[in-house]
Amino acid sequence: MGCVPINNLMEDAATAEISRAQVWQWLHHGARLQDGRPITATMVQQIIAELVQALPERVGPGGPGYDKFSMAGRILADLATGADFAEFLTTVAYEYLD
């Protein structure tokens, strides 16, 4: 099974796949920020948590996916910081779709 669209949004699914794969690669191959700090699992999880917290304000209470931000953040954090590289984010995320 390859990259599959979520709610018929293939481009969004592909962007998510590329982004989380890049974060996983940075984390597991010793990448550093411009100021020299190493990218760590704690750093990645903190950034994801901050983004998840800010999303409701950005999209508004009736915005798309409003009730799913926490779940999406957990999925992304798990896949981006896990010891093993999951083949596809979308196959994991499909388990949580209504």
Secondary structure, DSSP 8 states (H G I E B T S, - for coil): -----STT-HHHHHHHHHHHHHHHHHHHTT-B-TTS-B--HHHHHHHHHHHHHHHHHHH-TTSTTGGGHHHHHHHHHHHHHSSS--S-HHHHHGGG--
